[in-house]
Amino acid sequence: MALLEIKVPDIGDFADVAVIELLVKPGDTIKPEQSLITVESDKASMEIPSSHGGVVRELKVKLGDKVKEGSVVLLLEPEAAGAIPPVSESKKAAAQAVTAPAATQSAATPAPAAASFAGTADLDCDVLVLGAGPGGYSAAFRAADLGLKVVLVERYVTLGGVCLNVGCIPSKALLHVAAVMDEVSHFEALGVSFGKPQVNVDKLRGHKDKVVGKLTGGLAAMAKMRKVTTLRGYGTFVGANHVQVEETAGSGQEKTGKKQTVAFRTCIIAAGSQAVHLPFMPQDPRVVDSTGALNLKEVPRRMLILGGGIIGLEMGTVYSTLGARLDVVEMLDGLMPGADRDLVKVWQKMNAPRFDNIMLGTKTVAAKATPAGIEVTFAAAQEGGSAPAPQTYDLVLQAVGRSPNGKKIGADKAGVTVTDRGFIPVDIQMRTNVPHIFAIGDIVGQPMLAHKAVHEAHVAAEVIAGELQGNKELASVAFNARVIPSVAYTDPEVAWVGLTEDQAKAQGIKVKKGLFPWTASGRAIANGRDEGFTKLLFDDSPEAHGHGAILGGGIVGTHAGDMIGEIALAIEMGADAIDIGKTIHPHPTLGESIGMAGEVAHGSCTDLPPVKK
């Protein structure tokens, strides 16, 4: 029987993602939708499924390989004709319409049969939103603003989800403090001397909690203003139009035993994701995830970061500034996967003093708790490689990605399809396979970013309002963002959006680069922070005739995250180098480096030496 090539399906805007785990081997019998490999993008990992069933005859990838849509994963001997049908083309096409999908969405998963709920409901609503993170509360508020009766279900004591409570916001509060401490440490060379910082960890933790409280309190007030009914508890589907909420109380998620059922006309699933915990790590207070790290119980002497992605490096920045020495271990050959290497190189050079060991191409294989600390054992990620000897740490931060919560909400009882990994496939209107149930945020796929979830939330809420109210304009709304920016809030910050230079090279896309070094920026020099640069990538294909639209861009330097939005807007608007270069930017600012990078691309920049012809 002829062998079948199983390829990487449509994974949205992601290309050249690294293989970090092989889930099958030659000789294995697999089913359609079974996960084959795990790949890692800029902020999390995702699994690639098989479109067919059969026997694996040969793997065509190995650990560390870079893959993209169309890459051959393995050769498969299909089972007897008709035994395991391939993914239907119609369903495949529908799944591929998603702008930012989970890797597993591009192949159809059989839909479960919805349960029949015969009980009575305690509440009813037009829209039930399950989960109150940035996506969930945005969906609830937008639906309420459009005149719908909304119930918002959240298991924690406050609204805001991971981002506001134990993620984006508290980490930025601590990163700001760390940035100021690092900044003033260099002022003696400028003629201004400060004493050595005296850190009160309890007060610092209190500051972080105050920031969180201000935002979450504001959300609660806005929910009341909009007459959104908030139910605290675990929400699980018990039918296609009913969710049972098991009440929680206290500061955590303690169940009280009280249950109530909500009947809904439509539902938006915004149940988010959770940090991945390695199975061999001991249950010990010295082993934490990002949530535990933000509790800031004490400052360790030696700290290990498992995973060289954004989350781990941000938390490492905080702990390093407070006095910890850092080691980081990463399976791939570079830190901050997803970002161009020239951007990361600037960050790494400036941050080298924070680290005792940067262990690339290395994986963690064992750990045990000892009186002296957590003893961690390493191994080479590739055969034939070398690995360091076991090391003992005062604190180990697990930052190896996040997994979606799709399998924890009883979605099958509503007939909603959930992939093996826990993602929920949706179309460009954020609609699941059940027409009146929508899903948004981390649970629908990469990238797992709050700003993506908020925009998806607005789409889902508007489509629902349009359909319930007969508004054709709202009913036709779709999530069609061309790009989604990524930011590492380290020091310096690293931000990028759209096509990266590494992706352009790998995909054979001809680009024209405009790079403006901050050593020529008056504001950066005045700030004493001229280590960064801004670069823009423009289409340089023959069809562009020298006036190609911007395809991507990246910034490394202070406040890079605050500036990347202009590049995202330029991509959405289809701007070219002249549009950007001729836009008058205020001087002296860091933001004018974007305009000057545009000038560099079209050859009119007078703030750099003339280009040799």
N, C-alpha and C positions, 0 to 999 in steps of 0.2 A: 504494500500500500504506500502511496506517495506521502512523503512527510510534509507537514503544514508549518509554515513560518508563523509564529505568534509574535506580534509586534506591539510596541508601545502605542496605545491609542492616543486620541486627542487629550492633551493635558493643559489646554489653555495656552497662556502666554509663556509657559515655562519651557525652556530648552536647555539641553546640556546639564541635566540634573544627575547627581552621582548615585551610583548603586551602592547602598550601604549594607544590604542584607539579601542573601539568596534563600528563598523560602521553599524551593523544590530542588530536586536533583534528578539526574538521569535514572530512568527506571520507575519513577513515581507515576501513579495514575492520578490524574487531576480531573476536576469537573469544571464546567463553564463558570466563570466568575471567581474561581479560586485564585487567591493572591499568589503571585510568582516571585516578585522581587520587591524590596523596599527601596525607594529613592528619597533623596533629601533635597529640598529646595532651600530658599533663603531663611525660612523660619520654622519649618517643621518637616516631618517625613510623611510619605504617602506610599501606599502599596499599589502595584500594577497588577491587574487581574488578567486571566486568560479569557479569550473570546470563545474558546472551544474546549471540549473535554477529550481526554485520550491519555496516551502514555508519553512521558517526556523521553526523548531519545538523545537530545544534545542541548546543553546550555550554550548560548552564544554571547553571554556577558559574564563578567567576573566582578568581584568587589572592587570598587574604585572607578569602574568604567563610567563614562558620561553617556547618557542616553537622551533621546528626544522622541517626539512623535514619529513613528515609522521605523524606529530602531528594532531590529530583530532580537527578541529575548531568548527564544528557544525554538528547537524543531520538535514538532509533536506528531506522533502517529495517532491520527483520529480513531475514535472507537467506530464500530460498525456503523455504516450509513444509517442515519435515522435514529441511532441510539441516543446521541447527545447533539441536539440541534445547535448550529451556530447562532450567534446574536443576529437578530433580524436587522436588515439594513435600515428599515424605517425607525426602529427604536434606537439604533446606533446614531442615526442622523439627528434624532431629537435630542439625544443626550449630548451630542457634540455641539449643539447650539448654545450651551451654557458658556458665558463669558469667562468665568473663573472657576472651573469645576474641580472637584476632587478627581484624582487619577482614576478612581474606580467607577466614575459615572459614565464613562464612554461605552461601557458594555452593559446591556440590560440585565437587571436582576429580576427574577420572577417575583411578581407582586403577591404578597400574602392575602388570604381571604380575610376581610374585615369581620370582627366579632359583632354579634348582635346584642345590643344593650337593651334590657327589658325593664330596668329600674326607673325611678323617678329622679329628676334633677332638682338640685337645691337652688341653682342659679341658671339663667340663660343669657346669651349675649349674641351680638352680631359677629364679633371677632374675639377669639381667645388667643392670647399670646403666651406661649410656653417658654419662659426664661426672660429675665429682665436685665440682660447685659446691654451694651450700647446698641446692638441690633434690636433686641426685644423691646426696650423702652422706647426707642425711636419708632418702631412699628406701632406700638400701642398709642403713642402720642399723636402720630400722624393720622392713624385711623380715627381717633377721637376728634381731632381737628376737622376731619372730613364728615363728622356727624354720626359716627357709628358708636354703638354701645360696646364697650371694651372691657374685658377681664384680663388682668395681667397676673400670671402665676410665677412666683419666685420662691425658691426654697430657703434662701438666706434672709437675714434680718433686714438688710438694706438692698435697695435697687442699685443697679450699676454693674453687676456681674464681676467677672474676674478683672476686667480692665480697670474699673474705678476702685474696687475694693482691695485687690491683691495683685495688681498687674501694672498697666501703663501708668496710672496716676501716682500711686505711692512710690514706684521706682523713680519717676521723674522728680518727685519731691526730694528724694535722697540723692539723686544724681546732680541736682542743682547745688545742694550743699557741698557735695564732693568737688564740683567744678569750681566753686568759690574758694574752697580750701586749697585746691591745686593752683589756682590763679594767684592768690596772695603769696604763696610760697616762693614765687619768682619775683616779687616786687622789690626785694632787697637790692637786686641789681639795678633797679630803676630809682633807687634812693629813698625807698619807703620800707621801713622795717616793722614787722609785727612779731609778737612773741609766738612761740610754738603753740599750735591749737590745743586746747584742752577739750576733749570730746566727752560730753555727758550723753551716753547712749540712751538713757531713759528719756531725756528731754528731746533728743533727736527722734526717737520713736514717737513721742507725743506730737511733735511737729508734723510728722508724716500722717498720723491718725487724724489730726485736725484738718489737714488738707482733704483727706478722704471724706471726713464727716461733713465738710462744707458742701462738697459736690453731691454726695448721696442724700443729704438733707434737702438740697435744692430739687433733686429729682422727685422725692416724696411729695414736696409741696406742689410741683408741677403736675403730678399725677392727680392730686386732689382738685387742682384748678380745672383740669380737663374732665373731671368726673370719671376717671378710670378706676375701676374696682380692682384693688390689689389683694390677692390671696397668697398667704405665705404657706408654702408646703411643697412636697414632691408631687408633680403632676404626671400622671400616666394615662394613656388612652385606654378606654374600656369599650370603645366602639368608634364608628366612623364620625360620630357627631357628639361624643361625650368624653370628657376628661375627668378622672377622679383625682382630687387633691388631698393628700395625706398631710395634715397640718404639722408644721415644725415650730419650735419655740426656742427661747434662749439665744445665746450669742452664736451658736453653731447650727446644727441641723437635727437637733433632738426631736424625735417624733412624739406627738402627744397622744396619738391613737384616734384623734378626731378625723373623720373623713367627710368630704362633701363632693358632690358631683355637679359639673358645669356642662350644660348643653350649649353647643355653639353652632352657628350657621357656617362659619368659616374659621380656620385656625392658621396661625403662623408659628411654626416651630423655630425657636431660637435658643435651643438648649445648650449650645456651646461645645466646649471641649475641656479636657483635663490634661494635666502634665503626665507624661509617660514616666513610669517608674521601672527601672531595671529590676528584673526578678531576683537577681542574686545579691542585691544591695541589702544590708541588714536593716532591720527595724530599729533605728537608733536615733536619738535627737540630734546627733552630729551628722546625720544624713538628711538633707533637706531638698525640697524642690523650690521653685521661685517663690511660692507663697511662704514657705518656711524661712527662706532667706530674708524676705521683707519684714519678718517679725523682729529681726535685728536683736536677738537675745544677748549677743556678745560679739566681740571682734576676735576672730581666731588668729593664731600665729601663722599657721599654714592652711591654705584652702585649695582644694582641687575643684575645678570646673569640668564636669563631664559634658562635652559638647562645645564646639567652637562657634556656635551661632550667636545671634544678636542677644537673646535673653541672658545667656550665661555671661557674655562679655560685659553687658551693662551692669549686672550685679557684681561682677568681679571688679569693675571700676570703683563702685562704692566701697566695697570691703577693702580694696587695696589702699584707697585714699585714707581710710580710717586706720590703716596700719597692718593689714594682712599681707603676707607674701603669697603669690599665686602660682599655681600650676594649671595648665589646661591640656586636656587630651581630646583629640579629634581624629575620627577614622579617615577623613579625607586628607588631601594634601595641602589644604589651606584653611584659614579661619574665615568666618563670615561668608559661607557659601552663598552664591547668588550675586554678590557684588563683584565688579571688575577688580582684578588683582592690583591695578595701579592705585585704585582708591584705598584698598586694604593696606597696601604697602606703606602709605603715609601714616595711617593709624598705627600700624605695627611698629614702625620705627620710633614713633613718639612714645609708645606704651611699653616698649621692651623692658624698661627698668622695673615695671610692676611684676614681671614674671621671672621665676627661677627656671621653669621648664615649660616650653611649648612643644608638646608631643604630638606631631602630625603623623598620619598614617598609622595610628595606634588605636587599639580598642581596649576597653576595660573588660576583664573576663571574670574577676572574682573580687570579693571584698569581705572583710570580717572586722567585727568590733573588738578592740583590745583596750585595756586600761589606758594605753598611751595615745589612742586615737583610732581612726578607721584605716586599717591596712588594706591597700588597694593593689591588685595584681594586674599587670598589663600584658598585651600580646600584640604582635605586628598585625596590621589589618590585611597585609598581603603576604602570601607565602614567600619565604626566603628573607623577609624583613627582620629587623631587630627591634627589641622592645626594652624599655628601661626596667630595672629591678623594682620589686615591690616598694611602695612608699607609704608612709603613715601621715595622716592629715588630721587636723583638729576639726575641720568642717569639709564636707563633700556636698557640692551643689549638683543635683541632677538636672541638666538642661538639654535633654536629648529629643525634644519635640513634644507635641501635644497630640492627643487622640480624640476624635469626636465622640459625642455622647449619644449617637443615634440608636444604640442598642439598649439604652437605659430608660426609655420613655414609653415602652409598650407600643411602639409605632405599628407593629404587625397587627395589633387589635383594631387599628384604624384602616388597615389595608395598605399602609404606606411602605414603599420599598426602601430597604436599608441595605447597604453593601456589607461585605464581609468585614471591612474595616470600621464600619459604623457611620459612614457618610450617607446622606440622603440625596439622591439625584433630583435635580430640578431643571426646568426649562428657563428661558431667558426672562420669564415673568416670575421666577422663583416658585413656580407651581410644581408640586410633587406629582406622582402618578395618580393620586386621588385629587380630582379637579378642585375641590373646595379647601384643600389643605396645602399650605405653602411652607417653605423652609428657607432660612437665611443664616448668614454668618459662618462660623467655624464648621458647623455641622454639614454644610453643603460643599466644603472643599477649600482648597488653597486659593490665595494666601489667607492664613488665619489672622486677619487684621481688623481692628475695630472700625477703621474708616471704610473698609469694604462692606462690613455688615450694616452700617448705618444706611448706605446708599441702597443696598438690597432691601432693607426694611421699608424704605420709602416706596420702592417699586411694589412690593407685595401689598402694602396698605392701600396704595392708590388703585392697584388693579382690583382689589376686593371692593373698595368703595365704588369704583366705576361699574362693576358688575352688579352689585346690590342696588345701586341707585340709577342704573341705566345711563351712565355717563360714558359715552363711547371714547372720549379723549382720555379719560383716566383708565378705562378698561384696556386701552392699547399700549399703556406704558410698558417699557422693557428695560432690563439692566443691560446697557450696551456701552459701558465704559471701555475706552480703548486701552487705558493703562491704569495701574494701581501702584502708587509710589511705596517704596520701602525705606525705612530709616533706622539706623543704629544710633541710639542716643548716647554714644560713648564720647570720649574726649580725645581727639576731635570727633565730631559727628560724621557719619558716612550715610549718604542718601543717594538713591538712584531710582529711575523710573523709565519704563519703556524698554527698548532694545539696549542691551549692554554690548560693549565692544567685544567681549568674549563670545557672546551669542552671534554677533554679526560675522565674526571670523568662522565660527563653527558651521553657520548656515550658508556661508558664501555670499553674504549680502554686502555689496560694496557701499561703503559709507565715507563721507567726508567729515573729519573731526575738527572741531574748533575747541582748543584747550587754552584756557587763560590761567596762568599760574598766579597764585596770590602774592608771590614775591614782587609782583608789579601792581598790587592793589594798595592804594594809599591807606585805606581804612584798615586792612589787615595788618599792614606794617605799623600803623599807629597803635593798634591793639596789641602789638607784640605777638601776633598769631598768624604768621604768613606761611605756615607749612602746607597749606591746602591748595586746591585748585578746583576749577569748574570746567567741565567738558560737555560739549554737545555733539550729537551724532546726527548727520543729515543724510538723506537718501542721495547716493551718488551714482545711481544706475544710469545707463544711457538714456532711458526714458525721461529722466528728470531734467536733462539738458542744463545741468549746472545749477538748477534752482530747486533742488529736492526739499521736501518737507522734513521737519525734524522727526527723528525716529526714537530718540532716547537721550538720556543725559545723566550725569552723575556729579556729585559735589562731595568733597571731603574738606572739612574745616569747621570752625565754630559756626553754629546756627545753620548748618547745612539743611537740617530738617525743616527749618522755617522757610527756606528758599526753594525747595524742590517743587513746591506747588506751582510755581510759575512755569517750570519746565513741563509739568503735567498738563497745564492749561495750553501751552504752546502746542503740545502733541495733539490734544483734543481739537484744537482749532486749525490744525494743519499748517502751522506757521513755518516759514523757511528762514534761512539765515539772515536775509535782509529784513524781514519783519521783526525779528528779535533784535538785531543790531541797530536798526533805525528807531526802535522804541527808546525814548529818552528815559534813562534810569537816573535817580538822584545820586549826586556825588557829594562826599565820599561815602559809599556804602559797600557792604559785601555783596549786596544784590546786583550791583552794576557789573559784577564779574560775569553774570549771565549774558548781558548785552554785549560785553566785550568778547566773550567766547563766540557769539554770533558774528561779530566783526572779524574775528580771527578766521572763521570758516569762509567768509566771503572776501577776505584779503584787504580789509579796510581799517584794521586796528592800528592806531598810532601810539598805543601805550606799551608796545613791545618793539624790539628791534625789527628792522625790515626783514622779510623773508627772502632768502637767497633764491634767485631765479635761475 
